[in-house]
């Protein structure tokens, strides 16, 4: 699907505004930080659903989300309110963020497996739990990329599967270590195999 530059710009402007809330929250200006705290509290309440969702409209709708993307934008606004931080994870997929989380908290591996297998209606609930774990371990999320992934997932079952596969690939990708460019074959005991002389 070819994405118009206008939609891309609107998404980026929206997510920049969320990162701006974090900047205001950490400001030395008590009025700015107090206002940011109030906005983030409203966005967290928007997760309750129903009328409370309206708490997020004044943050999301000024950026003119396409109608088919509105639910995802509202969801990302709520996730950001749960785990606000600066734009420090640019380019990191949700799978890579979960891998970093599991390195800090191995018990979170089960959460990621659930994310890859839940039915679409249950995904927001499981993502919310994962975001709370990421916050607890101070693992940043690339909200630009998360929004793009969530929008892609709602296009079709095939697209959703593709995004989940991408998350799984990034989660299971071997960690690169300095000075080592290729994986060494290992013997069953876990010791690097010696070359065989012919």
N, C-alpha and C positions, 0 to 999 in steps of 0.2 A: 504494500500500500504506500503510495507516494504521499508524504505529509506536506501540506502547504507551509511555506515559511511563516505565514501569519499565525497558524496554530502553534508552531514551534516557538515563535516569539512570545505568544501568550502564555504557553506553559512555562517558559523560562522566566518571564516576568512574575508569574504567580509564585513560583518556587523561590525566586529572589526575594519576594516580599515576605515569605516565611522565614528565610534566613535573616532578613531585616528585623523580624521580631526577636530573634535570638540576640542580634547586635544591640537592640534597644534594651532587652532584658539585662544584659551585662553592662549597660551604660552607667556612668557615674551620676547621670541626671536622674534623681528619684522620680520625677514626673514621668519621664520616658519609660523607665524600668517598671514603674507601677502600672502604666497603661498597657505595656507588653504583657505583664502578668495577668491583667484582666482579660485581654484578648485570648491568651493561651488557655485560661480557665474556661472561657466560652467555647473554644474549639474542643476542649476535652468533653464538655457537656454535650456537644453535638453528636457524640458517639451513642448517646442513649437512644437516639432515633426519634421518630415522630416529630412533634413540635420543636423539640430541642435541636434538631438538625438546622433549624432556622438560625441558630446562634452562629453558624459558620458562613451564612450567606454573604454578609458584608465584607468578609475576608476573601471569599472565592469569586463571587460574581462580578466584581469590578474588573476582573481580568478576562471576562467573556469566554468562559469555557464552552467549547462546542456542546450542544445538548447531549449527544451520546456519551460525552466524557464527564459530565457533571458529577455523577456519583463517585467516580474515581478521584476527582479533584477534592471533593468533600472528605473522602476517606483519607487522602494524603494530608490534608489540613489537620485532621484529627490525629493522625500518626505523629505529625510534627509536634503537635501540642503535648503529646505523651513523651516525646524524646527530642526536645529542641536543642540544636547545636549549630555551629557555624558551618559553612560550606567547605568541610575538610575531607570529604570522602569522594570527591569528584571522580566519576568513572567506575567506582566500585559497585559491582552488582550486589543484589540482595544475597545471593549465594555466597559471595566472597565475604560479605559482612557476617553471615552466619558461621562461616568457617572460622573467622577470627573469634567470634563468640565462643564456639565450641573449644577452641584452644584455651580459653580462659575458664570455661565452665562446660566440661565434657558431657554433663547430663542434658545439656540443651540439644544434643544430636537428635534425640527423639522428636523434638519440636520441629526440626527441619524436615525430617522424614514425613511427619504429618502434613506439613505445608505442601509437600510434593504430591500428596495423595488425596487430600480432602476434596469434596465436591465444591464447585464454584460458590454456591450460597454460603458455605461455611468458611471460605477463605478469609474474608475480612476479620472474623473472630480469631482465627489462628495467626494471622499476620499481626493483629493487635497484641496477642500474647508474646509473639517473637519480638516485636518492637519494645515491649516492656523489659524483656530480658536483655536486649541490646542496650537499652538505657542503663539498666542495673550494672552492666559490665563496661559502660562507657565506650561502646563501639558505634562509630558514626555510620549514618546511612546516606547514600546519595539519593536525595529526594527527587532530583530531576529524573534520574534513571528509574527509580521506583515508579514514579507516575507514568513514564513511558511504557514500562513493562505492564502495569495494571491496565492501561488503556488497550494495549495490544492483546492482553489476555481476554478481554471481553469481546473481541472481534469474532472469534470462533473457537470451537473446542480444539481445533488443530493449532491455532495461534497460542492458546493457553498452554497446550502441551509443549510447544516449542520454547516458550518462556521458562516453563518449569525445567525442561531439559538444560537450558542455558544456566539456570541457577544451580542445578545439580553439577554441571561440568565445572563451574567456578568454585563450587564448594569442595569438590573432590580433586581439583587440580593440584598436582604436587607443588609443594612450596619450594620456590627457588632459593638456593643458598649461594652466597657470593663465591665465585671461583669454580663453581660446578655447573656445567652447562647441560650435561646429559646424565640420565639416571644410569647407575652402574647395576649390572645384573647381580642379584643376590642368590646365595646358596640357601637351602632350606633352613639353615641355622641362623640366617640373617647376616652372615658375613659376606663381604664382597667376594665374588668368585674370582679366582686367579685365572689368567689366560692359560689355555692348554697348548703345549708345544706339540707340533705335528711332526 
